[in-house]
Amino acid sequence: MGFWADWQASRVRRQRVEGYLSHLLREPDMAPLQWLTLRAGSADVARRELVFARRAIGLIVAERDALDDRTAADVAHKLAPVVAAEARCDAAAGPLWAERWRAYTAALAVRGKSESPAARLARVLLSGVGITEPTADELELTTAYVHDTRANLNEQLRLAFGAASLPDDVRPSALRG
């Protein structure tokens, strides 16, 4: 590949990452925001945690489901200036995002529990609004939110970067090796 082809490929990647990132940065939908606000007692706290949850789930999707290993790093790289801008407006925003991101990734790293990864992420979301012992209904609704968010972001990732496909004459098992 020459310089021009490399530059064009890099430009296309940036556009794809920006397209995917635009979905990570959307404001929370009203229904989950209202539901979580009732439980949290604060619309600001509920909104903040839904924003953090969407970002975390989006980064997790990019890390686990992308076709290219560079995708998650590219998305995180594009997200960093957004977080930095928020931190300039609110000094607590940057460290709080870092803390919440660590909590979401730690929840995924847990092994040997019968609880699904989505339920563990739901517990992190709920703990972010002060609910450390959720009811079964709260956990079920929040887990459904995590599932829906992941499915939506996974679809956005596929739309931005494409889906994996093999020629008809190649079995997936033939790629192992």
N, CA, C and O of each residue as an XYZ file, in Angstrom:
708
protein
N       0.840     -1.194      0.000
C       0.000      0.000      0.000
C       0.868      1.233      0.000
O       1.883      1.297      0.693
N       0.463      2.206     -0.777
C       1.196      3.453     -0.807
C       0.666      4.427      0.221
O      -0.278      4.141      0.959
N       1.289      5.567      0.248
C       0.893      6.612      1.197
C      -0.581      6.964      1.037
O      -1.317      7.042      2.020
N      -1.011      7.179     -0.218
C      -2.385      7.598     -0.464
C      -3.379      6.552      0.023
O      -4.380      6.898      0.651
N      -3.119      5.285     -0.256
C      -4.018      4.205      0.177
C      -4.046      4.107      1.695
O      -5.107      3.901      2.285
N      -2.885      4.254      2.332
C      -2.825      4.234      3.802
C      -3.634      5.386      4.389
O      -4.378      5.208      5.353
N      -3.480      6.564      3.799
C      -4.193      7.739      4.287
C      -5.690      7.533      4.140
O      -6.445      7.838      5.063
N      -6.138      7.017      2.985
C      -7.565      6.787      2.771
C      -8.114      5.745      3.739
O      -9.208      5.914      4.277
N      -7.358      4.664      3.965
C      -7.805      3.630      4.903
C      -7.917      4.203      6.314
O      -8.855      3.886      7.045
N      -6.967      5.039      6.689
C      -6.992      5.674      8.008
C      -8.196      6.612      8.119
O      -8.849      6.661      9.161
N      -8.482      7.334      7.082
C      -9.621      8.259      7.062
C     -10.941      7.494      7.192
O     -11.832      7.910      7.933
N     -11.062      6.396      6.482
C     -12.269      5.572      6.558
C     -12.439      5.024      7.972
O     -13.549      5.024      8.505
N     -11.345      4.554      8.586
C     -11.416      4.055      9.974
C     -11.890      5.154     10.911
O     -12.761      4.918     11.749
N     -11.329      6.352     10.783
C     -11.734      7.471     11.645
C     -13.216      7.766     11.486
O     -13.910      7.997     12.476
N     -13.707      7.761     10.259
C     -15.121      8.024     10.019
C     -15.992      6.939     10.640
O     -17.050      7.235     11.196
N     -15.560      5.696     10.550
C     -16.319      4.595     11.145
C     -16.348      4.718     12.665
O     -17.387      4.526     13.295
N     -15.201      5.038     13.237
C     -15.125      5.206     14.690
C     -16.008      6.372     15.134
O     -16.725      6.262     16.128
N     -15.961      7.469     14.415
C     -16.793      8.629     14.768
C     -18.274      8.299     14.649
O     -19.080      8.748     15.464
N     -18.634      7.520     13.643
C     -20.030      7.099     13.504
C     -20.477      6.256     14.678
O     -21.564      6.458     15.219
N     -19.642      5.311     15.073
C     -19.973      4.462     16.222
C     -19.998      5.296     17.502
O     -20.894      5.140     18.331
N     -19.023      6.175     17.658
C     -18.946      7.007     18.862
C     -20.183      7.887     19.006
O     -20.626      8.156     20.122
N     -20.737      8.334     17.894
C     -21.937      9.173     17.980
C     -23.075      8.430     18.681
O     -23.919      9.058     19.320
N     -23.105      7.109     18.569
C     -24.130      6.327     19.260
C     -23.809      6.169     20.747
O     -24.713      6.076     21.577
N     -22.531      6.141     21.072
C     -22.134      6.056     22.489
C     -22.463      7.341     23.232
O     -22.733      7.321     24.433
N     -22.439      8.440     22.526
C     -22.593      9.744     23.167
C     -24.023     10.266     23.164
O     -24.270     11.411     23.545
N     -24.947      9.447     22.743
C     -26.354      9.873     22.764
C     -26.850     10.029     24.188
O     -26.407      9.342     25.108
N     -27.778     10.949     24.339
C     -28.409     11.144     25.645
C     -29.273      9.923     25.971
O     -29.805      9.280     25.066
N     -29.412      9.608     27.244
C     -30.255      8.460     27.632
C     -31.704      8.658     27.188
O     -32.216      9.777     27.162
N     -32.347      7.551     26.842
C     -33.768      7.587     26.506
C     -34.564      7.972     27.750
O     -34.129      7.738     28.877
N     -35.720      8.559     27.530
C     -36.527      9.055     28.646
C     -37.041      7.946     29.564
O     -37.036      8.115     30.783
N     -37.477      6.831     29.013
C     -38.068      5.777     29.854
C     -37.068      5.254     30.896
O     -37.392      5.243     32.083
N     -35.859      4.818     30.491
C     -34.927      4.360     31.527
C     -34.484      5.486     32.462
O     -34.232      5.257     33.645
N     -34.391      6.701     31.922
C     -33.995      7.835     32.751
C     -35.042      8.103     33.834
O     -34.695      8.316     34.996
N     -36.296      8.092     33.462
C     -37.351      8.318     34.444
C     -37.397      7.188     35.469
O     -37.523      7.432     36.669
N     -37.296      5.962     34.989
C     -37.338      4.802     35.881
C     -36.185      4.860     36.896
O     -36.387      4.654     38.092
N     -34.977      5.143     36.397
C     -33.819      5.180     37.287
C     -33.861      6.409     38.200
O     -33.409      6.341     39.343
N     -34.394      7.521     37.714
C     -34.528      8.723     38.532
C     -35.415      8.450     39.744
O     -35.119      8.898     40.851
N     -36.497      7.718     39.530
C     -37.395      7.383     40.651
C     -36.650      6.593     41.721
O     -36.893      6.787     42.912
N     -35.766      5.724     41.321
C     -35.024      4.909     42.274
C     -33.836      5.657     42.875
O     -33.527      5.495     44.056
N     -33.175      6.474     42.063
C     -31.989      7.196     42.528
C     -32.349      8.430     43.339
O     -31.593      8.854     44.214
N     -33.507      9.002     43.042
C     -33.897     10.226     43.731
C     -33.307     11.477     43.106
O     -33.552     12.582     43.589
N     -32.534     11.321     42.039
C     -31.906     12.471     41.397
C     -31.798     12.205     39.900
O     -31.222     11.203     39.476
N     -32.356     13.108     39.112
C     -32.269     12.976     37.658
C     -30.834     13.122     37.175
O     -30.428     12.457     36.222
N     -30.060     13.993     37.831
C     -28.668     14.193     37.424
C     -27.830     12.934     37.652
O     -27.033     12.543     36.799
N     -28.017     12.316     38.797
C     -27.268     11.094     39.115
C     -27.687      9.970     38.166
O     -26.838      9.239     37.656
N     -28.985      9.834     37.929
C     -29.476      8.792     37.023
C     -28.966      9.019     35.608
O     -28.520      8.073     34.959
N     -29.021     10.245     35.120
C     -28.534     10.557     33.780
C     -27.048     10.258     33.660
O     -26.603      9.630     32.699
N     -26.287     10.718     34.649
C     -24.836     10.493     34.618
C     -24.521      9.004     34.544
O     -23.676      8.585     33.752
N     -25.199      8.202     35.370
C     -24.884      6.765     35.379
C     -25.321      6.087     34.082
O     -24.639      5.179     33.608
N     -26.430      6.504     33.508
C     -26.842      5.933     32.221
C     -25.853      6.307     31.116
O     -25.570      5.496     30.235
N     -25.333      7.523     31.162
C     -24.303      7.944     30.205
C     -23.059      7.080     30.381
O     -22.509      6.573     29.403
N     -22.618      6.912     31.622
C     -21.431      6.091     31.878
C     -21.662      4.638     31.477
O     -20.776      4.006     30.900
N     -22.835      4.107     31.775
C     -23.138      2.718     31.422
C     -23.104      2.533     29.913
O     -22.550      1.548     29.423
N     -23.683      3.456     29.177
C     -23.691      3.342     27.711
C     -22.270      3.390     27.162
O     -21.916      2.614     26.274
N     -21.464      4.295     27.687
C     -20.068      4.371     27.233
C     -19.329      3.075     27.546
O     -18.621      2.531     26.698
N     -19.497      2.591     28.758
C     -18.795      1.372     29.161
C     -19.243      0.182     28.317
O     -18.412     -0.592     27.841
N     -20.537      0.036     28.133
C     -21.048     -1.076     27.327
C     -20.556     -0.929     25.890
O     -20.197     -1.921     25.255
N     -20.538      0.287     25.378
C     -20.047      0.520     24.021
C     -18.581      0.174     23.857
O     -18.185     -0.398     22.841
N     -17.774      0.514     24.847
C     -16.358      0.143     24.792
C     -16.185     -1.377     24.896
O     -15.337     -1.959     24.220
N     -16.987     -2.003     25.737
C     -16.935     -3.456     25.879
C     -17.327     -4.125     24.559
O     -16.679     -5.079     24.129
N     -18.372     -3.634     23.930
C     -18.796     -4.180     22.632
C     -17.674     -4.018     21.608
O     -17.371     -4.954     20.868
N     -17.060     -2.845     21.564
C     -15.974     -2.618     20.606
C     -14.791     -3.539     20.884
O     -14.120     -3.997     19.960
N     -14.546     -3.803     22.147
C     -13.429     -4.661     22.535
C     -13.697     -6.128     22.214
O     -12.811     -6.835     21.736
N     -14.899     -6.574     22.473
C     -15.212     -8.005     22.358
C     -15.762     -8.420     21.006
O     -15.554     -9.556     20.579
N     -16.456     -7.525     20.329
C     -17.199     -7.932     19.143
C     -16.677     -7.361     17.835
O     -17.157     -7.739     16.767
N     -15.710     -6.466     17.895
C     -15.198     -5.861     16.665
C     -14.375     -6.865     15.872
O     -13.770     -7.779     16.432
N     -14.367     -6.678     14.575
C     -13.591     -7.547     13.695
C     -12.096     -7.250     13.780
O     -11.268     -8.124     13.522
N     -11.764     -6.045     14.132
C     -10.372     -5.598     14.155
C      -9.986     -5.256     15.595
O     -10.721     -4.548     16.284
N      -8.865     -5.744     16.038
C      -8.408     -5.487     17.406
C      -8.168     -4.005     17.689
O      -8.166     -3.587     18.847
N      -7.968     -3.218     16.649
C      -7.694     -1.789     16.849
C      -8.950     -0.985     17.169
O      -8.853      0.145     17.648
N     -10.113     -1.546     16.914
C     -11.361     -0.788     17.042
C     -11.564     -0.241     18.451
O     -11.853      0.944     18.616
N     -11.416     -1.082     19.461
C     -11.637     -0.620     20.837
C     -10.666      0.502     21.197
O     -11.058      1.484     21.827
N      -9.417      0.362     20.804
C      -8.437      1.412     21.088
C      -8.799      2.698     20.357
O      -8.670      3.790     20.910
N      -9.251      2.566     19.121
C      -9.654      3.750     18.356
C     -10.848      4.452     19.001
O     -10.881      5.679     19.090
N     -11.826      3.663     19.449
C     -13.006      4.241     20.089
C     -12.607      4.920     21.397
O     -13.040      6.040     21.668
N     -11.794      4.259     22.203
C     -11.338      4.850     23.468
C     -10.546      6.132     23.208
O     -10.676      7.107     23.948
N      -9.732      6.128     22.166
C      -8.935      7.302     21.816
C      -9.841      8.480     21.445
O      -9.561      9.618     21.824
N     -10.913      8.217     20.715
C     -11.854      9.281     20.327
C     -12.737      9.719     21.497
O     -13.208     10.856     21.529
N     -12.959      8.822     22.453
C     -13.765      9.160     23.626
C     -12.980     10.028     24.615
O     -13.568     10.840     25.330
N     -11.672      9.862     24.657
C     -10.833     10.580     25.634
C     -11.017     12.096     25.592
O     -11.152     12.698     26.658
N     -11.031     12.750     24.431
C     -11.235     14.204     24.428
C     -12.622     14.617     24.945
O     -12.778     15.698     25.513
N     -13.610     13.767     24.749
C     -14.949     14.057     25.261
C     -14.914     14.069     26.790
O     -15.449     14.974     27.430
N     -14.281     13.059     27.355
C     -14.157     12.965     28.816
C     -13.324     14.143     29.342
O     -13.644     14.714     30.385
N     -12.266     14.499     28.624
C     -11.414     15.623     29.048
C     -12.204     16.933     29.031
O     -12.057     17.759     29.932
N     -13.033     17.123     28.016
C     -13.855     18.339     27.946
C     -14.849     18.385     29.101
O     -15.081     19.443     29.687
N     -15.435     17.236     29.426
C     -16.354     17.178     30.563
C     -15.619     17.489     31.867
O     -16.157     18.163     32.746
N     -14.395     16.997     31.982
C     -13.607     17.233     33.193
C     -13.230     18.708     33.331
O     -13.080     19.209     34.445
N     -13.079     19.400     32.208
C     -12.795     20.841     32.286
C     -14.004     21.604     32.822
O     -13.852     22.623     33.496
N     -15.198     21.112     32.522
C     -16.425     21.763     33.009
C     -16.757     21.344     34.433
O     -17.319     22.120     35.207
N     -16.404     20.106     34.771
C     -16.702     19.547     36.091
C     -15.508     18.684     36.493
O     -15.319     17.593     35.954
N     -14.715     19.164     37.425
C     -13.466     18.491     37.800
C     -13.675     17.052     38.258
O     -12.768     16.231     38.122
N     -14.830     16.733     38.790
C     -15.085     15.374     39.280
C     -15.430     14.398     38.156
O     -15.364     13.185     38.358
N     -15.797     14.902     36.980
C     -16.289     14.040     35.902
C     -15.238     13.033     35.424
O     -15.551     11.855     35.256
N     -14.018     13.473     35.208
C     -12.966     12.570     34.717
C     -12.675     11.432     35.677
O     -12.740     10.268     35.282
N     -12.355     11.736     36.931
C     -12.100     10.659     37.887
C     -13.318      9.763     38.116
O     -13.174      8.558     38.322
N     -14.505     10.343     38.081
C     -15.713      9.547     38.278
C     -15.903      8.567     37.125
O     -16.242      7.405     37.352
N     -15.686      9.024     35.886
C     -15.770      8.122     34.738
C     -14.740      7.000     34.880
O     -15.058      5.835     34.638
N     -13.528      7.336     35.264
C     -12.484      6.312     35.418
C     -12.887      5.278     36.471
O     -12.685      4.078     36.285
N     -13.448      5.750     37.556
C     -13.900      4.835     38.618
C     -15.019      3.926     38.121
O     -15.002      2.720     38.366
N     -15.991      4.509     37.422
C     -17.122      3.717     36.920
C     -16.659      2.731     35.853
O     -17.128      1.593     35.824
N     -15.743      3.150     34.969
C     -15.210      2.263     33.935
C     -14.521      1.062     34.584
O     -14.699     -0.074     34.144
N     -13.738      1.318     35.629
C     -13.080      0.208     36.342
C     -14.118     -0.731     36.952
O     -13.936     -1.948     36.936
N     -15.194     -0.180     37.485
C     -16.246     -1.018     38.082
C     -16.917     -1.891     37.023
O     -17.178     -3.070     37.265
N     -17.195     -1.321     35.855
C     -17.829     -2.111     34.790
C     -16.890     -3.212     34.293
O     -17.319     -4.349     34.096
N     -15.628     -2.885     34.094
C     -14.702     -3.920     33.604
C     -14.437     -4.974     34.677
O     -14.270     -6.150     34.355
N     -14.397     -4.574     35.936
C     -14.206     -5.545     37.020
C     -15.389     -6.509     37.092
O     -15.210     -7.697     37.360
N     -16.586     -6.001     36.853
C     -17.769     -6.867     36.877
C     -17.691     -7.928     35.784
O     -18.133     -9.060     35.980
N     -17.140     -7.568     34.655
C     -16.998     -8.552     33.573
C     -15.896     -9.566     33.858
O     -15.963    -10.705     33.396
N     -14.898     -9.162     34.607
C     -13.762    -10.036     34.865
C     -14.075    -11.148     35.863
O     -13.330    -12.124     35.953
N     -15.158    -11.013     36.608
C     -15.540    -12.001     37.613
C     -15.862    -13.318     36.923
O     -16.622    -13.348     35.955
N     -15.297    -14.381     37.410
C     -15.543    -15.712     36.849
C     -16.117    -16.613     37.937
O     -15.903    -16.393     39.129
N     -16.835    -17.613     37.504
C     -17.333    -18.610     38.439
C     -18.625    -18.257     39.125
O     -19.068    -18.985     40.014
N     -19.243    -17.156     38.738
C     -20.533    -16.791     39.327
C     -21.639    -17.276     38.405
O     -21.474    -17.329     37.186
N     -22.754    -17.623     38.997
C     -23.886    -18.074     38.186
C     -24.619    -16.905     37.542
O     -25.426    -17.101     36.634
N     -24.345    -15.704     38.003
C     -25.014    -14.520     37.462
C     -24.424    -14.167     36.092
O     -23.211    -14.237     35.893
N     -25.276    -13.796     35.173
C     -24.826    -13.462     33.823
C     -23.992    -12.175     33.828
O     -24.110    -11.357     34.741
N     -23.146    -12.003     32.801
C     -22.394    -10.743     32.705
C     -23.317     -9.527     32.649
O     -23.002     -8.488     33.229
N     -24.448     -9.643     31.962
C     -25.376     -8.502     31.883
C     -25.925     -8.153     33.264
O     -26.075     -6.976     33.590
N     -26.221     -9.156     34.067
C     -26.723     -8.897     35.424
C     -25.638     -8.247     36.279
O     -25.928     -7.370     37.092
N     -24.391     -8.674     36.096
C     -23.296     -8.046     36.852
C     -23.125     -6.583     36.444
O     -22.890     -5.719     37.289
N     -23.246     -6.310     35.131
C     -23.173     -4.920     34.669
C     -24.356     -4.116     35.203
O     -24.211     -2.943     35.548
N     -25.521     -4.747     35.267
C     -26.709     -4.083     35.814
C     -26.482     -3.717     37.280
O     -26.871     -2.633     37.715
N     -25.862     -4.604     38.033
C     -25.558     -4.301     39.440
C     -24.624     -3.095     39.556
O     -24.784     -2.257     40.444
N     -23.646     -3.017     38.648
C     -22.735     -1.868     38.664
C     -23.511     -0.586     38.368
O     -23.318      0.428     39.039
N     -24.388     -0.633     37.367
C     -25.197      0.536     37.028
C     -26.016      0.968     38.242
O     -26.036      2.145     38.602
N     -26.675      0.027     38.851
C     -27.509      0.351     40.018
C     -26.669      0.880     41.181
O     -27.092      1.796     41.886
N     -25.493      0.311     41.379
C     -24.647      0.807     42.472
C     -24.197      2.236     42.216
O     -23.952      2.995     43.153
N     -24.090      2.602     40.941
C     -23.706      3.969     40.585
C     -24.727      5.015     40.980
O     -24.408      6.200     41.074
N     -25.968      4.571     41.213
C     -26.999      5.506     41.669
C     -27.345      5.256     43.131
O     -28.319      5.805     43.646
N     -26.547      4.427     43.797
C     -26.724      4.207     45.229
C     -27.556      2.999     45.605
O     -27.884      2.829     46.779
N     -27.908      2.156     44.652
C     -28.701      0.960     44.958
C     -27.741     -0.229     45.034
O     -27.377     -0.816     44.015
N     -27.343     -0.567     46.252
C     -26.380     -1.658     46.423
C     -27.050     -3.012     46.623
O     -26.434     -4.054     46.399
N     -28.289     -2.995     47.036
C     -29.059     -4.233     47.216
C     -30.363     -4.118     46.414
O     -31.423     -3.857     46.984
N     -30.281     -4.312     45.096
C     -31.484     -4.126     44.279
C     -32.510     -5.232     44.512
O     -32.172     -6.362     44.865
N     -33.762     -4.870     44.305
C     -34.822     -5.872     44.348
C     -34.696     -6.726     43.082
O     -33.975     -6.369     42.150
N     -35.395     -7.836     43.061
C     -35.378     -8.707     41.884
C     -35.913     -7.958     40.663
O     -35.386     -8.106     39.561
N     -36.953     -7.161     40.860
C     -37.518     -6.391     39.744
C     -36.534     -5.339     39.229
O     -36.378     -5.170     38.020
N     -35.878     -4.641     40.139
C     -34.897     -3.633     39.732
C     -33.760     -4.282     38.939
O     -33.328     -3.760     37.911
N     -33.290     -5.410     39.426
C     -32.198     -6.100     38.739
C     -32.657     -6.618     37.373
O     -31.918     -6.539     36.392
N     -33.864     -7.140     37.319
C     -34.389     -7.664     36.049
C     -34.544     -6.550     35.015
O     -34.139     -6.710     33.864
N     -35.125     -5.432     35.419
C     -35.307     -4.313     34.487
C     -33.972     -3.720     34.042
O     -33.802     -3.371     32.874
N     -33.036     -3.609     34.962
C     -31.737     -3.041     34.616
C     -30.941     -4.004     33.745
O     -30.219     -3.570     32.847
N     -31.061     -5.289     33.993
C     -30.402     -6.282     33.146
C     -30.977     -6.221     31.735
O     -30.231     -6.323     30.761
N     -32.277     -6.060     31.615
C     -32.905     -5.909     30.293
C     -32.366     -4.659     29.593
O     -32.120     -4.673     28.387
N     -32.185     -3.581     30.359
C     -31.609     -2.356     29.789
C     -30.194     -2.628     29.265
O     -29.844     -2.195     28.168
N     -29.390     -3.340     30.046
C     -28.024     -3.670     29.617
C     -28.064     -4.514     28.343
O     -27.320     -4.245     27.399
N     -28.919     -5.523     28.310
C     -29.053     -6.367     27.110
C     -29.444     -5.526     25.895
O     -28.841     -5.648     24.829
N     -30.448     -4.679     26.061
C     -30.920     -3.847     24.951
C     -29.829     -2.895     24.471
O     -29.636     -2.715     23.268
N     -29.126     -2.293     25.409
C     -28.058     -1.357     25.057
C     -26.949     -2.081     24.317
O     -26.447     -1.590     23.307
N     -26.566     -3.253     24.820
C     -25.508     -4.006     24.152
C     -25.947     -4.425     22.749
O     -25.168     -4.310     21.802
N     -27.169     -4.904     22.602
C     -27.655     -5.321     21.284
C     -27.676     -4.135     20.319
O     -27.274     -4.263     19.162
N     -28.147     -2.983     20.798
C     -28.191     -1.789     19.955
C     -26.788     -1.364     19.538
O     -26.549     -1.075     18.365
N     -25.871     -1.327     20.478
C     -24.509     -0.898     20.158
C     -23.786     -1.927     19.297
O     -22.959     -1.569     18.458
N     -24.094     -3.190     19.503
C     -23.507     -4.224     18.656
C     -23.967     -4.036     17.214
O     -23.173     -4.169     16.283
N     -25.239     -3.731     17.031
C     -25.764     -3.470     15.690
C     -25.097     -2.232     15.086
O     -24.758     -2.227     13.902
N     -24.911     -1.194     15.886
C     -24.245      0.016     15.395
C     -22.792     -0.273     15.011
O     -22.281      0.270     14.032
N     -22.140     -1.125     15.785
C     -20.765     -1.523     15.463
C     -20.733     -2.247     14.117
O     -19.870     -1.976     13.282
N     -21.676     -3.168     13.912
C     -21.748     -3.899     12.632
C     -22.027     -2.945     11.475
O     -21.434     -3.071     10.404
N     -22.932     -1.988     11.694
C     -23.236     -1.032     10.632
C     -22.016     -0.168     10.295
O     -21.769      0.143      9.130
N     -21.272      0.207     11.310
C     -20.106      1.068     11.092
C     -18.924      0.310     10.500
O     -18.232      0.825      9.622
N     -18.693     -0.899     10.972
C     -17.472     -1.618     10.600
C     -17.696     -2.857      9.754
O     -16.740     -3.422      9.222
N     -18.950     -3.294      9.618
C     -19.230     -4.482      8.830
C     -19.330     -5.715      9.706
O     -18.894     -5.734     10.856
N     -19.916     -6.737      9.122
C     -20.090     -8.013      9.821
C     -19.091     -9.019      9.269
O     -18.680     -8.946      8.112
N     -18.719     -9.943     10.113
C     -17.808    -10.998      9.673
C     -18.539    -11.906      8.697
O     -19.706    -12.242      8.897
N     -17.851    -12.293      7.656
C     -18.438    -13.229      6.707
C     -17.327    -14.048      6.073
O     -16.186    -13.605      5.943
N     -17.698    -15.242      5.689
C     -16.772    -16.142      5.022
C     -17.337    -16.509      3.662
O     -18.552    -16.493      3.468
N     -16.476    -16.837      2.728
C     -16.984    -17.355      1.459
C     -17.774    -18.643      1.713
O     -17.533    -19.347      2.695
N     -18.709    -18.938      0.827
C     -19.559    -20.108      1.001
C     -18.778    -21.412      1.097
O     -19.239    -22.361      1.732
N     -17.616    -21.472      0.483
C     -16.858    -22.727      0.462
C     -15.869    -22.865      1.622
O     -15.075    -23.805      1.632
N     -15.897    -21.953      2.599
C     -14.978    -22.019      3.734
C     -15.779    -22.227      5.014
O     -16.649    -21.424      5.353
N     -15.475    -23.313      5.719
C     -16.115    -23.594      7.014
C     -15.424    -22.764      8.091
O     -14.210    -22.571      8.025
N     -16.160    -22.270      9.076
C     -15.525    -21.516     10.171
C     -14.436    -22.332     10.865
O     -13.410    -21.782     11.265
N     -14.652    -23.631     11.010
C     -13.656    -24.473     11.686
C     -12.355    -24.551     10.888
O     -11.310    -24.880     11.450
N     -12.399    -24.254      9.592
C     -11.192    -24.302      8.768
C     -10.241    -23.153      9.120
O      -9.058    -23.202      8.783
N     -10.747    -22.141      9.785
C      -9.908    -21.006     10.152
C      -9.100    -21.261     11.410
O      -8.127    -20.556     11.677
N      -9.496    -22.267     12.189
C      -8.717    -22.569     13.388
C      -7.345    -23.065     12.996
O      -7.182    -23.718     11.965
N      -6.392    -22.765     13.791
C      -5.085    -23.287     13.429
C      -4.052    -22.561     14.092
O      -2.872    -22.860     13.909
